[in-house]
Amino acid sequence: IVKNFGAIHALTGVSLKLEPGEVVGLVGDNGAGKSTLVKIISGVYSRDGGTMKLGGKDFAPATPAEAMRAGVVTVHQNINDGVVADLDVATNLTLDRLNGAGSAFLFNPRRVRRQAREVAARMGLEVDLDAGISDLSLADRQMVAIARAMAHEPKVLILDEPTSSLSSAEANRLFAVVDRLRQRGVAILYISHRMSDIRRLADRIVSLRDG
């Protein structure tokens, strides 16, 4: 993959392969190109060169929503990219289902709460579903963003510095979820500066330097 921003060469020929049921740890200094690569895979940026394939077929998402529909779900380092601050927890956890075709005519608060409870239980999320996102701590917002991503049952899950705001207990809950997804055959790209995370989770490590 090649990506340039004017005269800046952010990615100069990155090769990466993710296998089903594998956790790949992506490491590298700040500015190495990790976030740029993630944004290309997840449809935020377009690439300037190279090819991507998903399940053997060409993959070129024009938007994050398109990537998500194909089964590639990303939890970005910026927590605000994964939650809507003006909504409550339950609505955030089910927001993508509510955005489905025809859902505007079938909105059912009781069903939203039921689905949100199911998502929260799978993640081990212990947060008041009626609470507003803006009233939560940074760590709880991060957990909601991760739980919302898990609700998509992705083929490929990208986690960008997911434990940066989490306590040890919260991080362990996340690790347990990652282990379950690996067992179900999800391909996981895990980006972190925490080598303890990488050692705990990664089947393989890819180091990125200067794009």
N, C-alpha and C positions, 0 to 999 in steps of 0.2 A: 504494500500500500504506500502511495506517495501523496503527500499533502503539503502545499506551500501556502504561506500567507505573505503575499508580495515577495520580498527578497528573503524572507525567513523560510528555511526548509524545515518544517516541523517533523515530517516523516519522510525518510529517504529510501524506502524499500523494506518495509516491515513485513515479515512472514510469520504467521501464527496459525496453529491448528488446534482446535478444541475437539475432543472426543466425547461421545455420550458417556455419562457416568464418571467423568474426570474433573478434578479441580485443578486448574492451572493458576499458579501464583504469578502475577505480573509485577515485577519490581523494577526500580530505577529511580534516579535522582529527580527532583523537581525540574521540569523543563525537558525531560527525556522524551516526552511525546505520549505518555500513557493516556492522559485525558483526551488528547486529540484522536488517538486510535479508538478509544471507547465511543467518542461522539460520532465517528464515521460508522462504526458497526451499528450504533443505535439510531442512525438516521438524522442526527443533528447537523452534521457536516457532510458535504459530498466529497468524494475523493478525487484527486487530480490524476491518479494513475493506479494501475493494479486491478485485481479482480477479487471478488468475494463470492463464496458459495456456501449455501446452507442446505444440508442434506443432498449434496451433489448438484443442486440447481443454482443458477446465478442469483445473487442476492444483492440488491442495490436499493435499500429503502430511502425514499425521498423525505420521509418524516419519521419522528419517533413512533407515531401511531401506526404507521405502516410496518415498522420493525416489530412492534408489539404484536400486531395481527399475525405476523409470520412466526411468532414464538420467541423473539429475542427481547428480553426485558432487562432494563438497566436501572440500578439504584445509584444515582449520581452522588458525588461527594457533597455537592450543595444540597442540603436537605430540603430547601424550599422548592427544588425541582420535583420532589416526590410527593408533596402534600399541598392542599389548598387551605391556606390559613383561615379563611372566612367560614369554613364549613366545620361540622363536628367530626369526631373520629369515625363514627359509623358510616357517614356519607363518604368520607375519604376512602374507607376500606372497600366500598362498593361502587365508587364513582365511575369506574370504567365500564361496569355492567350497566349503570344508569345511562351512560352515553351510547349504548347500543341502539340499533335501529328500532324505532317504535317505543322505546322505553319511556319517553316523555308522557305517553298516554297511559302507561301502566304503573306509574309510581305508587308504591305501596310502602308507607313508613314501617309497618310491622315486618314486611318481608325484608326491607333494608336492614333492620335491626337483627333479624334472624341470620341473614347472610353474613353480616358483620361479625356476629358472635362466632360463626363457624370459622371465618378467616382468622379472627383473634385467637381462637382455641388452637388452630393448627400451628400458629406461630408462638404460642405461649405468651401472648401479649396481655398484660394485666393493666389495662387502662380503661377508665370510664368512657364507654362508647358515646355518651351524650356530651362529653366535654368538648369544648372548642379547641381546635388545633393551636390557636394562638395562646391558649392558657396552659399548654403543656411545656414541660422542660425540653431542652434540646435533645436529650437522650430519648425521651418518649416520642418526640416527633420523628426521630430517626427510626425507631422501632415501628412506628405506623407506616412510614415510607417503605420500609423493608417488607412489612406484612402486606401492604397493598401490591407490591411487586409479586410476592409469592402467590397472591390470589389468581394470577394469570396462568398458573401452572406452566411455566415457560419450558421451552426446549433448550434455550440458552439463557443463563442468568449471569449478568455482569454486576459485580458488587465493587464499587469504587470507594475505598477507605471506609467500609461500613462500620467499623468499631471505633472510629475516631471520637465519637461522643458517648460511647457506651461504657457502663461499669463492667467489672469482671463477670458478674452474674448475668447481665444482659448479653454480653458477648458470648458466654457459654450457651445461652438459649439460641443465639444465632448460629453458632457452630453446630448445634444439634440439628437445626433445620437444614443447614448445608449438607450434613451427613445424610439426612433422609432424602434430600433431592438427588444426591449423588447415587444413592442406592436405587432411585427410580429412573436413572438414566439421563438426568439433566446434565448438560455440559456447563461448567461454571468457570468464569474468569474472575479471579479474586485479586484485586489490586490493593496493596497495603505497604506502608513503610514499617509496619510492625512485624519483625521477623518471627516473633512468637506465634502470631496468627498464621503466617506462611508455613512454619514448621508443623503447626497443629493440623492444617487442612490440606496443603498442596500435595498432589501426586507428582507434580512436575513444576519446575520454576522456569520462567522466561525473563531474562534481564534485558531491559531496553536502555539504550544509551545514545544520546544525540540523534534520536529519530531512527 
